[in-house]
Amino acid sequence: MFELVVGFMIRSFWIGLFGGTITLFALRLYAALQAKKDWKTSLGIVLIPCSIGYFRAFPGNSLFKKIYYGLSIAFFVFTVFGSFFVLYTFFG
């Protein structure tokens, strides 16, 4: 059982670190290309961390924004579980 929990934390760490970063970046890039805004706004959407640029550029509700928000929360949860593994290896 302990090995299962540690394995889950390791997988959560990798999913949160690489899966979340790549997926959310790709979604922001897709949104910036589809919106056809000026280049400064598009760069802000893609490059401002923590999705601040995305949420500032698209203030309304849409299906894409709900999906993006849901994926952000899911990857945050994976990152939190993965951080437990890092804390376990550091203090354990």
C-alpha positions as a LaTeX table, in Angstrom:
\begin{tabular}{lrrr}
\hline
Residue & $x$ (\AA) & $y$ (\AA) & $z$ (\AA) \\
\hline
Met1 & 0.00 & 0.00 & 0.00 \\
Phe2 & 2.84 & 2.38 & 0.86 \\
Glu3 & 4.51 & 1.68 & $-2.48$ \\
Leu4 & 1.25 & 2.47 & $-4.25$ \\
Val5 & 1.00 & 5.88 & $-2.57$ \\
Val6 & 4.64 & 6.70 & $-3.33$ \\
Gly7 & 4.13 & 5.60 & $-6.95$ \\
Phe8 & 1.06 & 7.81 & $-7.21$ \\
Met9 & 3.00 & 10.77 & $-5.84$ \\
Ile10 & 5.85 & 10.20 & $-8.31$ \\
Arg11 & 3.46 & 10.01 & $-11.26$ \\
Ser12 & 1.58 & 13.06 & $-10.02$ \\
Phe13 & 4.84 & 14.97 & $-9.85$ \\
Trp14 & 5.73 & 14.18 & $-13.47$ \\
Ile15 & 2.19 & 14.80 & $-14.73$ \\
Gly16 & 2.00 & 18.14 & $-12.93$ \\
Leu17 & 5.47 & 19.23 & $-13.97$ \\
Phe18 & 5.60 & 18.28 & $-17.64$ \\
Gly19 & 2.01 & 17.44 & $-18.56$ \\
Gly20 & 0.58 & 20.58 & $-17.05$ \\
Thr21 & 3.22 & 22.90 & $-18.41$ \\
Ile22 & 3.06 & 21.57 & $-21.96$ \\
Thr23 & $-0.72$ & 21.19 & $-22.11$ \\
Leu24 & $-1.57$ & 24.61 & $-20.70$ \\
Phe25 & 1.08 & 26.30 & $-22.87$ \\
Ala26 & $-0.35$ & 24.59 & $-25.96$ \\
Leu27 & $-3.88$ & 25.68 & $-25.05$ \\
Arg28 & $-2.74$ & 29.28 & $-24.51$ \\
Leu29 & $-0.91$ & 29.22 & $-27.84$ \\
Tyr30 & $-4.00$ & 27.85 & $-29.59$ \\
Ala31 & $-6.18$ & 30.53 & $-28.00$ \\
Ala32 & $-3.75$ & 33.28 & $-28.99$ \\
Leu33 & $-3.65$ & 32.08 & $-32.60$ \\
Gln34 & $-7.42$ & 31.72 & $-32.84$ \\
Ala35 & $-8.18$ & 35.12 & $-31.28$ \\
Lys36 & $-6.15$ & 37.05 & $-33.90$ \\
Lys37 & $-5.29$ & 39.83 & $-31.47$ \\
Asp38 & $-2.31$ & 42.15 & $-31.81$ \\
Trp39 & 1.12 & 40.67 & $-31.19$ \\
Lys40 & 1.62 & 42.24 & $-27.74$ \\
Thr41 & $-1.62$ & 40.78 & $-26.45$ \\
Ser42 & $-0.83$ & 37.41 & $-28.04$ \\
Leu43 & 2.60 & 37.34 & $-26.40$ \\
Gly44 & 0.97 & 38.24 & $-23.09$ \\
Ile45 & $-1.50$ & 35.37 & $-23.46$ \\
Val46 & 1.26 & 32.86 & $-24.16$ \\
Leu47 & 4.13 & 34.03 & $-21.97$ \\
Ile48 & 2.74 & 35.63 & $-18.81$ \\
Pro49 & 2.99 & 32.94 & $-16.13$ \\
Cys50 & 0.16 & 31.45 & $-14.09$ \\
Ser51 & $-2.34$ & 32.05 & $-16.94$ \\
Ile52 & $-2.75$ & 35.68 & $-15.93$ \\
Gly53 & $-2.35$ & 36.85 & $-19.54$ \\
Tyr54 & $-4.96$ & 34.37 & $-20.75$ \\
Phe55 & $-7.58$ & 35.33 & $-18.17$ \\
Arg56 & $-6.90$ & 39.05 & $-18.70$ \\
Ala57 & $-7.27$ & 38.82 & $-22.49$ \\
Phe58 & $-10.46$ & 36.71 & $-22.41$ \\
Pro59 & $-12.73$ & 38.11 & $-19.67$ \\
Gly60 & $-15.97$ & 36.40 & $-20.79$ \\
Asn61 & $-17.12$ & 32.83 & $-20.24$ \\
Ser62 & $-16.75$ & 30.29 & $-22.99$ \\
Leu63 & $-16.51$ & 26.53 & $-23.25$ \\
Phe64 & $-12.79$ & 26.74 & $-24.02$ \\
Lys65 & $-12.22$ & 28.87 & $-20.91$ \\
Lys66 & $-14.13$ & 26.39 & $-18.73$ \\
Ile67 & $-12.02$ & 23.53 & $-20.11$ \\
Tyr68 & $-8.84$ & 25.52 & $-19.57$ \\
Tyr69 & $-9.86$ & 26.39 & $-16.01$ \\
Gly70 & $-10.74$ & 22.76 & $-15.24$ \\
Leu71 & $-7.41$ & 21.53 & $-16.59$ \\
Ser72 & $-5.60$ & 24.20 & $-14.56$ \\
Ile73 & $-7.24$ & 22.93 & $-11.39$ \\
Ala74 & $-6.52$ & 19.30 & $-12.27$ \\
Phe75 & $-2.83$ & 19.96 & $-12.91$ \\
Phe76 & $-2.65$ & 22.01 & $-9.70$ \\
Val77 & $-3.98$ & 19.01 & $-7.76$ \\
Phe78 & $-1.38$ & 16.75 & $-9.43$ \\
Thr79 & 1.31 & 19.26 & $-8.52$ \\
Val80 & 0.21 & 19.34 & $-4.88$ \\
Phe81 & 0.32 & 15.53 & $-4.65$ \\
Gly82 & 3.71 & 15.57 & $-6.36$ \\
Ser83 & 5.02 & 18.12 & $-3.89$ \\
Phe84 & 4.16 & 15.70 & $-1.08$ \\
Phe85 & 6.61 & 13.28 & $-2.70$ \\
Val86 & 9.31 & 15.93 & $-2.84$ \\
Leu87 & 8.72 & 16.78 & 0.82 \\
Tyr88 & 8.74 & 13.07 & 1.70 \\
Thr89 & 12.09 & 12.52 & 0.00 \\
Phe90 & 13.57 & 15.67 & 1.56 \\
Phe91 & 12.41 & 15.11 & 5.14 \\
Gly92 & 11.91 & 11.34 & 5.11 \\
\hline
\end{tabular}
